[in-house]
Amino acid sequence: MEIDLNHILDTSSKDHPQLLKIWEDSVRATHDFLNEQHIVQIKESIIQHHYFDHVQLFHVERDGKIAGFMGLAYQKVEMLFVDPQFFDQGIGSILIKKAFELGAHEIDVNEQNQRALNFYLKHGFKQIARSELDSEGRPFPILHLRFPNHC
């Protein structure tokens, strides 16, 4: 099924449990540098700090369920996760196109998440900076990317 921007839906708080499951499944499939304790701590932080309430959420559905989602804040993609069963089906690409349409042109990515980094580079993002630690002070370097039209 071809997906276009008209298939991207606003996400409501009733969808948050499904988003959290997609987040966890995606992280387990792509973030092999995190151990179980890290994943549990980050998940608890997402819940405790109500991260989904601090971004504008959009999602794509396939077969009646959420296949991928992104959260935007100002001109930045704060999160973009795809259910692993829908990897390589264009879900992330259509979400990035929607982000561009809405004026978002920045994203951060874990340096060790090569799959995500390659995805963003393929879509034209360029690295503009690097942080040695993640936002929680953990030793997982973060690459700060920007779409070149906004450098």
N, CA and C atoms as an extended XYZ file, in Angstrom:
453
Properties=species:S:1:pos:R:3:atomname:S:1:resname:S:1:resid:I:1 pbc="F F F"
N         0.845       -1.186        0.000 N   MET     1
C         0.000        0.000        0.000 CA  MET     1
C         0.881        1.236        0.000 C   MET     1
N         0.645        2.106       -0.936 N   GLU     2
C         1.389        3.365       -1.016 CA  GLU     2
C         0.897        4.307        0.078 C   GLU     2
N         1.813        4.915        0.780 N   ILE     3
C         1.462        5.847        1.847 CA  ILE     3
C         1.820        7.247        1.373 C   ILE     3
N         0.919        8.203        1.630 N   ASP     4
C         1.245        9.590        1.340 CA  ASP     4
C         0.962       10.426        2.581 C   ASP     4
N         1.193       11.717        2.466 N   LEU     5
C         1.042       12.586        3.630 CA  LEU     5
C        -0.381       12.603        4.172 C   LEU     5
N        -1.359       12.275        3.341 N   ASN     6
C        -2.747       12.249        3.802 CA  ASN     6
C        -3.031       11.078        4.738 C   ASN     6
N        -2.137       10.120        4.793 N   HIS     7
C        -2.313        8.963        5.674 CA  HIS     7
C        -1.689        9.180        7.054 C   HIS     7
N        -1.116       10.348        7.277 N   ILE     8
C        -0.512       10.635        8.581 CA  ILE     8
C        -1.589       11.250        9.472 C   ILE     8
N        -1.743       10.681       10.643 N   LEU     9
C        -2.815       11.056       11.554 CA  LEU     9
C        -2.264       11.737       12.798 C   LEU     9
N        -3.045       12.652       13.352 N   ASP    10
C        -2.721       13.202       14.656 CA  ASP    10
C        -2.905       12.079       15.676 C   ASP    10
N        -2.127       12.129       16.721 N   THR    11
C        -2.130       11.079       17.729 CA  THR    11
C        -2.698       11.633       19.019 C   THR    11
N        -3.543       10.861       19.679 N   SER    12
C        -4.136       11.313       20.938 CA  SER    12
C        -3.537       10.554       22.117 C   SER    12
N        -3.859       11.013       23.310 N   SER    13
C        -3.294       10.394       24.512 CA  SER    13
C        -3.734        8.945       24.665 C   SER    13
N        -4.873        8.563       24.106 N   LYS    14
C        -5.303        7.162       24.193 CA  LYS    14
C        -4.338        6.236       23.449 C   LYS    14
N        -3.539        6.812       22.527 N   ASP    15
C        -2.573        6.027       21.761 CA  ASP    15
C        -1.231        5.870       22.476 C   ASP    15
N        -1.019        6.582       23.574 N   HIS    16
C         0.286        6.573       24.235 CA  HIS    16
C         0.773        5.179       24.619 C   HIS    16
N        -0.082        4.292       25.161 N   PRO    17
C         0.428        2.944       25.467 CA  PRO    17
C         0.957        2.214       24.227 C   PRO    17
N         0.271        2.376       23.096 N   GLN    18
C         0.746        1.730       21.869 CA  GLN    18
C         2.055        2.367       21.399 C   GLN    18
N         2.190        3.689       21.547 N   LEU    19
C         3.439        4.361       21.171 CA  LEU    19
C         4.590        3.858       22.026 C   LEU    19
N         4.348        3.696       23.313 N   LEU    20
C         5.396        3.218       24.209 CA  LEU    20
C         5.838        1.802       23.816 C   LEU    20
N         4.901        0.961       23.427 N   LYS    21
C         5.246       -0.389       22.972 CA  LYS    21
C         6.067       -0.333       21.686 C   LYS    21
N         5.677        0.525       20.752 N   ILE    22
C         6.447        0.673       19.509 CA  ILE    22
C         7.839        1.197       19.831 C   ILE    22
N         7.923        2.196       20.726 N   TRP    23
C         9.220        2.738       21.129 CA  TRP    23
C        10.109        1.605       21.632 C   TRP    23
N         9.575        0.809       22.573 N   GLU    24
C        10.387       -0.255       23.173 CA  GLU    24
C        10.791       -1.304       22.141 C   GLU    24
N         9.857       -1.744       21.315 N   ASP    25
C        10.176       -2.756       20.304 CA  ASP    25
C        11.230       -2.233       19.328 C   ASP    25
N        11.098       -0.976       18.928 N   SER    26
C        12.048       -0.372       17.991 CA  SER    26
C        13.429       -0.226       18.630 C   SER    26
N        13.455        0.235       19.873 N   VAL    27
C        14.728        0.386       20.581 CA  VAL    27
C        15.416       -0.976       20.734 C   VAL    27
N        14.662       -1.990       21.092 N   ARG    28
C        15.258       -3.327       21.246 CA  ARG    28
C        15.805       -3.847       19.914 C   ARG    28
N        15.199       -3.441       18.809 N   ALA    29
C        15.637       -3.902       17.488 CA  ALA    29
C        16.822       -3.111       16.939 C   ALA    29
N        17.031       -1.888       17.428 N   THR    30
C        18.040       -1.016       16.805 CA  THR    30
C        19.116       -0.498       17.750 C   THR    30
N        18.864       -0.509       19.031 N   HIS    31
C        19.795        0.085       19.996 CA  HIS    31
C        20.551       -1.007       20.753 C   HIS    31
N        21.340       -1.791       20.032 N   ASP    32
C        22.034       -2.906       20.667 CA  ASP    32
C        23.123       -2.460       21.646 C   ASP    32
N        23.386       -1.179       21.700 N   PHE    33
C        24.362       -0.641       22.644 CA  PHE    33
C        23.747       -0.396       24.025 C   PHE    33
N        22.424       -0.508       24.140 N   LEU    34
C        21.753       -0.345       25.429 CA  LEU    34
C        21.547       -1.720       26.060 C   LEU    34
N        21.768       -1.798       27.366 N   ASN    35
C        21.464       -3.043       28.049 CA  ASN    35
C        20.049       -2.968       28.628 C   ASN    35
N        19.592       -4.059       29.211 N   GLU    36
C        18.219       -4.126       29.726 CA  GLU    36
C        17.940       -3.030       30.757 C   GLU    36
N        18.903       -2.784       31.628 N   GLN    37
C        18.725       -1.756       32.660 CA  GLN    37
C        18.538       -0.380       32.021 C   GLN    37
N        19.315       -0.065       30.991 N   HIS    38
C        19.170        1.223       30.307 CA  HIS    38
C        17.774        1.362       29.697 C   HIS    38
N        17.315        0.312       29.034 N   ILE    39
C        16.003        0.365       28.377 CA  ILE    39
C        14.900        0.581       29.402 C   ILE    39
N        14.960       -0.150       30.507 N   VAL    40
C        13.954       -0.009       31.561 CA  VAL    40
C        13.999        1.399       32.149 C   VAL    40
N        15.190        1.930       32.409 N   GLN    41
C        15.310        3.281       32.966 CA  GLN    41
C        14.759        4.334       32.013 C   GLN    41
N        15.079        4.217       30.732 N   ILE    42
C        14.593        5.198       29.756 CA  ILE    42
C        13.072        5.100       29.633 C   ILE    42
N        12.551        3.890       29.601 N   LYS    43
C        11.102        3.698       29.517 CA  LYS    43
C        10.406        4.322       30.729 C   LYS    43
N        10.947        4.091       31.915 N   GLU    44
C        10.379        4.682       33.128 CA  GLU    44
C        10.419        6.206       33.064 C   GLU    44
N        11.490        6.753       32.512 N   SER    45
C        11.615        8.201       32.371 CA  SER    45
C        10.567        8.748       31.397 C   SER    45
N        10.338        8.041       30.304 N   ILE    46
C         9.318        8.461       29.333 CA  ILE    46
C         7.956        8.537       30.019 C   ILE    46
N         7.658        7.530       30.829 N   ILE    47
C         6.371        7.491       31.526 CA  ILE    47
C         6.304        8.578       32.594 C   ILE    47
N         7.329        8.638       33.429 N   GLN    48
C         7.340        9.565       34.561 CA  GLN    48
C         7.278       11.019       34.109 C   GLN    48
N         7.981       11.359       33.050 N   HIS    49
C         8.044       12.748       32.595 CA  HIS    49
C         7.020       13.071       31.506 C   HIS    49
N         6.161       12.099       31.206 N   HIS    50
C         5.084       12.305       30.222 CA  HIS    50
C         5.634       12.871       28.915 C   HIS    50
N         6.714       12.270       28.408 N   TYR    51
C         7.366       12.775       27.203 CA  TYR    51
C         6.418       12.953       26.029 C   TYR    51
N         5.457       12.040       25.880 N   PHE    52
C         4.553       12.139       24.738 CA  PHE    52
C         3.668       13.378       24.811 C   PHE    52
N         3.455       13.906       26.026 N   ASP    53
C         2.633       15.110       26.183 CA  ASP    53
C         3.380       16.389       25.797 C   ASP    53
N         4.687       16.308       25.606 N   HIS    54
C         5.503       17.492       25.340 CA  HIS    54
C         5.846       17.683       23.869 C   HIS    54
N         5.275       16.855       23.023 N   VAL    55
C         5.535       16.946       21.587 CA  VAL    55
C         4.221       16.844       20.822 C   VAL    55
N         4.248       17.329       19.614 N   GLN    56
C         3.112       17.160       18.714 CA  GLN    56
C         3.305       15.809       18.025 C   GLN    56
N         2.382       14.904       18.245 N   LEU    57
C         2.533       13.530       17.771 CA  LEU    57
C         1.741       13.269       16.498 C   LEU    57
N         2.353       12.493       15.620 N   PHE    58
C         1.727       12.041       14.384 CA  PHE    58
C         2.046       10.561       14.223 C   PHE    58
N         1.138        9.847       13.562 N   HIS    59
C         1.414        8.430       13.326 CA  HIS    59
C         0.870        7.979       11.977 C   HIS    59
N         1.380        6.838       11.569 N   VAL    60
C         0.940        6.162       10.353 CA  VAL    60
C         0.375        4.815       10.768 C   VAL    60
N        -0.774        4.469       10.212 N   GLU    61
C        -1.379        3.174       10.508 CA  GLU    61
C        -1.231        2.227        9.331 C   GLU    61
N        -1.093        0.977        9.661 N   ARG    62
C        -1.114       -0.124        8.696 CA  ARG    62
C        -1.981       -1.217        9.303 C   ARG    62
N        -2.880       -1.743        8.532 N   ASP    63
C        -3.747       -2.828        8.991 CA  ASP    63
C        -4.442       -2.488       10.306 C   ASP    63
N        -4.857       -1.226       10.457 N   GLY    64
C        -5.614       -0.809       11.628 CA  GLY    64
C        -4.818       -0.591       12.892 C   GLY    64
N        -3.492       -0.630       12.802 N   LYS    65
C        -2.684       -0.376       13.998 CA  LYS    65
C        -1.568        0.602       13.667 C   LYS    65
N        -1.067        1.254       14.694 N   ILE    66
C        -0.003        2.231       14.488 CA  ILE    66
C         1.264        1.501       14.065 C   ILE    66
N         1.819        1.908       12.934 N   ALA    67
C         3.030        1.281       12.400 CA  ALA    67
C         4.273        2.093       12.726 C   ALA    67
N         4.118        3.389       12.939 N   GLY    68
C         5.234        4.262       13.264 CA  GLY    68
C         4.708        5.609       13.701 C   GLY    68
N         5.549        6.349       14.430 N   PHE    69
C         5.126        7.656       14.917 CA  PHE    69
C         6.316        8.591       15.032 C   PHE    69
N         6.007        9.886       15.107 N   MET    70
C         7.035       10.880       15.390 CA  MET    70
C         6.441       11.945       16.296 C   MET    70
N         7.349       12.583       17.030 N   GLY    71
C         6.985       13.700       17.886 CA  GLY    71
C         7.814       14.907       17.510 C   GLY    71
N         7.144       16.045       17.294 N   LEU    72
C         7.809       17.288       16.920 CA  LEU    72
C         7.680       18.312       18.034 C   LEU    72
N         8.715       19.104       18.204 N   ALA    73
C         8.683       20.255       19.103 CA  ALA    73
C         9.443       21.368       18.401 C   ALA    73
N         8.727       22.441       18.143 N   TYR    74
C         9.286       23.576       17.414 CA  TYR    74
C         9.776       23.090       16.049 C   TYR    74
N        11.034       23.244       15.729 N   GLN    75
C        11.532       22.828       14.415 CA  GLN    75
C        12.401       21.575       14.513 C   GLN    75
N        12.083       20.749       15.486 N   LYS    76
C        12.905       19.572       15.716 CA  LYS    76
C        12.055       18.309       15.814 C   LYS    76
N        12.542       17.244       15.179 N   VAL    77
C        11.958       15.923       15.360 CA  VAL    77
C        12.563       15.375       16.649 C   VAL    77
N        11.750       15.273       17.679 N   GLU    78
C        12.231       14.808       18.978 CA  GLU    78
C        12.226       13.290       19.084 C   GLU    78
N        11.382       12.654       18.294 N   MET    79
C        11.318       11.188       18.308 CA  MET    79
C        10.718       10.715       16.997 C   MET    79
N        11.239        9.609       16.513 N   LEU    80
C        10.691        8.947       15.336 CA  LEU    80
C        10.982        7.459       15.496 C   LEU    80
N         9.924        6.684       15.624 N   PHE    81
C        10.078        5.254       15.845 CA  PHE    81
C         9.083        4.492       14.978 C   PHE    81
N         9.555        3.381       14.432 N   VAL    82
C         8.739        2.516       13.593 CA  VAL    82
C         8.716        1.127       14.226 C   VAL    82
N         7.532        0.521       14.249 N   ASP    83
C         7.397       -0.847       14.716 CA  ASP    83
C         8.283       -1.727       13.832 C   ASP    83
N         9.146       -2.547       14.433 N   PRO    84
C        10.071       -3.354       13.626 CA  PRO    84
C         9.402       -4.203       12.535 C   PRO    84
N         8.176       -4.625       12.758 N   GLN    85
C         7.512       -5.425       11.719 CA  GLN    85
C         7.192       -4.599       10.479 C   GLN    85
N         7.333       -3.269       10.590 N   PHE    86
C         7.085       -2.385        9.453 CA  PHE    86
C         8.353       -1.681        8.967 C   PHE    86
N         9.528       -2.142        9.433 N   PHE    87
C        10.784       -1.571        8.940 CA  PHE    87
C        10.853       -1.732        7.416 C   PHE    87
N        11.528       -0.785        6.787 N   ASP    88
C        11.817       -0.836        5.349 CA  ASP    88
C        10.563       -0.853        4.479 C   ASP    88
N         9.504       -0.200        4.955 N   GLN    89
C         8.261       -0.112        4.172 CA  GLN    89
C         7.875        1.345        3.892 C   GLN    89
N         8.792        2.289        4.151 N   GLY    90
C         8.514        3.685        3.838 CA  GLY    90
C         7.840        4.486        4.934 C   GLY    90
N         7.589        3.885        6.087 N   ILE    91
C         6.912        4.576        7.184 CA  ILE    91
C         7.760        5.755        7.679 C   ILE    91
N         9.021        5.506        7.980 N   GLY    92
C         9.901        6.573        8.459 CA  GLY    92
C        10.054        7.672        7.419 C   GLY    92
N        10.165        7.311        6.165 N   SER    93
C        10.344        8.307        5.101 CA  SER    93
C         9.149        9.233        4.994 C   SER    93
N         7.943        8.695        5.087 N   ILE    94
C         6.763        9.554        4.982 CA  ILE    94
C         6.634       10.438        6.221 C   ILE    94
N         7.052        9.939        7.378 N   LEU    95
C         7.031       10.782        8.577 CA  LEU    95
C         8.041       11.923        8.461 C   LEU    95
N         9.213       11.642        7.905 N   ILE    96
C        10.207       12.703        7.701 CA  ILE    96
C         9.670       13.750        6.720 C   ILE    96
N         9.013       13.312        5.657 N   LYS    97
C         8.423       14.264        4.708 CA  LYS    97
C         7.410       15.156        5.403 C   LYS    97
N         6.604       14.584        6.286 N   LYS    98
C         5.633       15.366        7.054 CA  LYS    98
C         6.354       16.356        7.962 C   LYS    98
N         7.444       15.924        8.576 N   ALA    99
C         8.218       16.827        9.435 CA  ALA    99
C         8.714       18.023        8.633 C   ALA    99
N         9.248       17.767        7.442 N   PHE   100
C         9.715       18.861        6.584 CA  PHE   100
C         8.554       19.799        6.238 C   PHE   100
N         7.407       19.212        5.909 N   GLU   101
C         6.232       20.014        5.560 CA  GLU   101
C         5.833       20.945        6.703 C   GLU   101
N         6.039       20.481        7.940 N   LEU   102
C         5.667       21.258        9.122 CA  LEU   102
C         6.795       22.160        9.619 C   LEU   102
N         7.910       22.202        8.880 N   GLY   103
C         8.998       23.111        9.218 CA  GLY   103
C        10.072       22.548       10.124 C   GLY   103
N         9.984       21.273       10.461 N   ALA   104
C        11.027       20.667       11.295 CA  ALA   104
C        12.238       20.351       10.424 C   ALA   104
N        13.419       20.664       10.914 N   HIS   105
C        14.638       20.448       10.129 CA  HIS   105
C        15.834       20.013       10.970 C   HIS   105
N        15.584       19.617       12.205 N   GLU   106
C        16.664       19.146       13.079 CA  GLU   106
C        16.245       17.832       13.718 C   GLU   106
N        17.243       17.025       14.035 N   ILE   107
C        17.009       15.764       14.740 CA  ILE   107
C        18.312       15.350       15.417 C   ILE   107
N        18.194       14.661       16.526 N   ASP   108
C        19.345       14.066       17.204 CA  ASP   108
C        19.252       12.557       17.047 C   ASP   108
N        20.412       11.912       16.985 N   VAL   109
C        20.444       10.459       16.840 CA  VAL   109
C        21.620        9.914       17.634 C   VAL   109
N        21.404        8.759       18.266 N   ASN   110
C        22.514        8.099       18.946 CA  ASN   110
C        23.577        7.726       17.922 C   ASN   110
N        24.824        8.066       18.223 N   GLU   111
C        25.928        7.770       17.315 CA  GLU   111
C        26.022        6.265       17.029 C   GLU   111
N        25.714        5.436       18.032 N   GLN   112
C        25.838        3.984       17.858 CA  GLN   112
C        24.659        3.369       17.086 C   GLN   112
N        23.609        4.138       16.838 N   ASN   113
C        22.450        3.628       16.111 CA  ASN   113
C        22.687        3.854       14.615 C   ASN   113
N        23.504        3.011       14.037 N   GLN   114
C        23.933        3.173       12.644 CA  GLN   114
C        22.762        3.118       11.672 C   GLN   114
N        21.795        2.277       11.958 N   ARG   115
C        20.621        2.173       11.078 CA  ARG   115
C        19.895        3.519       10.981 C   ARG   115
N        19.635        4.139       12.121 N   ALA   116
C        18.935        5.436       12.122 CA  ALA   116
C        19.811        6.516       11.492 C   ALA   116
N        21.085        6.526       11.830 N   LEU   117
C        21.980        7.527       11.258 CA  LEU   117
C        21.991        7.429        9.738 C   LEU   117
N        22.116        6.231        9.206 N   ASN   118
C        22.096        6.051        7.750 CA  ASN   118
C        20.777        6.524        7.152 C   ASN   118
N        19.685        6.258        7.830 N   PHE   119
C        18.365        6.691        7.373 CA  PHE   119
C        18.312        8.211        7.249 C   PHE   119
N        18.749        8.917        8.293 N   TYR   120
C        18.687       10.387        8.262 CA  TYR   120
C        19.654       10.973        7.239 C   TYR   120
N        20.832       10.399        7.123 N   LEU   121
C        21.786       10.881        6.112 CA  LEU   121
C        21.219       10.674        4.710 C   LEU   121
N        20.558        9.546        4.494 N   LYS   122
C        19.928        9.260        3.196 CA  LYS   122
C        18.864       10.305        2.852 C   LYS   122
N        18.230       10.851        3.881 N   HIS   123
C        17.197       11.859        3.669 CA  HIS   123
C        17.750       13.281        3.647 C   HIS   123
N        19.068       13.406        3.600 N   GLY   124
C        19.682       14.715        3.392 CA  GLY   124
C        20.143       15.453        4.626 C   GLY   124
N        19.986       14.871        5.802 N   PHE   125
C        20.468       15.525        7.010 CA  PHE   125
C        21.993       15.518        7.024 C   PHE   125
N        22.569       16.537        7.640 N   LYS   126
C        24.019       16.642        7.810 CA  LYS   126
C        24.314       16.839        9.291 C   LYS   126
N        25.420       16.252        9.741 N   GLN   127
C        25.823       16.424       11.133 CA  GLN   127
C        26.338       17.833       11.342 C   GLN   127
N        25.847       18.496       12.405 N   ILE   128
C        26.308       19.852       12.723 CA  ILE   128
C        27.035       19.908       14.059 C   ILE   128
N        26.849       18.873       14.896 N   ALA   129
C        27.520       18.860       16.203 CA  ALA   129
C        27.442       17.449       16.781 C   ALA   129
N        28.206       17.259       17.863 N   ARG   130
C        28.229       15.968       18.554 CA  ARG   130
C        28.334       16.229       20.047 C   ARG   130
N        27.545       15.501       20.821 N   SER   131
C        27.627       15.556       22.277 CA  SER   131
C        28.137       14.214       22.766 C   SER   131
N        29.076       14.246       23.677 N   GLU   132
C        29.680       13.019       24.202 CA  GLU   132
C        28.686       12.193       25.015 C   GLU   132
N        27.741       12.870       25.681 N   LEU   133
C        26.758       12.198       26.535 CA  LEU   133
C        25.351       12.435       25.995 C   LEU   133
N        24.425       11.537       26.342 N   ASP   134
C        23.036       11.774       25.955 CA  ASP   134
C        22.408       12.792       26.904 C   ASP   134
N        21.142       13.102       26.708 N   SER   135
C        20.494       14.161       27.495 CA  SER   135
C        20.367       13.828       28.974 C   SER   135
N        20.502       12.565       29.320 N   GLU   136
C        20.447       12.140       30.723 CA  GLU   136
C        21.841       11.960       31.316 C   GLU   136
N        22.882       12.320       30.575 N   GLY   137
C        24.239       12.216       31.071 CA  GLY   137
C        24.871       10.840       30.935 C   GLY   137
N        24.218        9.964       30.178 N   ARG   138
C        24.774        8.621       29.959 CA  ARG   138
C        25.804        8.665       28.833 C   ARG   138
N        26.757        7.724       28.843 N   PRO   139
C        27.853        7.741       27.865 CA  PRO   139
C        27.462        7.183       26.484 C   PRO   139
N        26.399        7.754       25.920 N   PHE   140
C        25.946        7.368       24.584 CA  PHE   140
C        25.956        8.629       23.721 C   PHE   140
N        27.021        8.831       22.948 N   PRO   141
C        27.159       10.076       22.171 CA  PRO   141
C        25.956       10.331       21.258 C   PRO   141
N        25.621       11.592       21.157 N   ILE   142
C        24.498       12.048       20.347 CA  ILE   142
C        25.030       12.893       19.197 C   ILE   142
N        24.545       12.598       17.992 N   LEU   143
C        24.868       13.415       16.827 CA  LEU   143
C        23.687       14.342       16.572 C   LEU   143
N        23.988       15.607       16.404 N   HIS   144
C        22.970       16.613       16.132 CA  HIS   144
C        22.973       16.856       14.624 C   HIS   144
N        21.836       16.618       14.002 N   LEU   145
C        21.717       16.710       12.549 CA  LEU   145
C        20.762       17.826       12.161 C   LEU   145
N        21.015       18.390       10.989 N   ARG   146
C        20.143       19.445       10.458 CA  ARG   146
C        20.011       19.238        8.961 C   ARG   146
N        18.825       19.519        8.465 N   PHE   147
C        18.615       19.479        7.033 CA  PHE   147
C        19.305       20.701        6.430 C   PHE   147
N        20.121       20.532        5.395 N   PRO   148
C        21.025       21.600        4.922 CA  PRO   148
C        20.364       22.907        4.523 C   PRO   148
N        19.127       22.880        4.085 N   ASN   149
C        18.466       24.133        3.708 CA  ASN   149
C        18.294       25.076        4.898 C   ASN   149
N        18.533       24.564        6.090 N   HIS   150
C        18.356       25.364        7.302 CA  HIS   150
C        19.650       25.512        8.098 C   HIS   150
N        20.795       25.219        7.485 N   CYS   151
C        22.077       25.316        8.193 CA  CYS   151
C        22.489       26.764        8.343 C   CYS   151
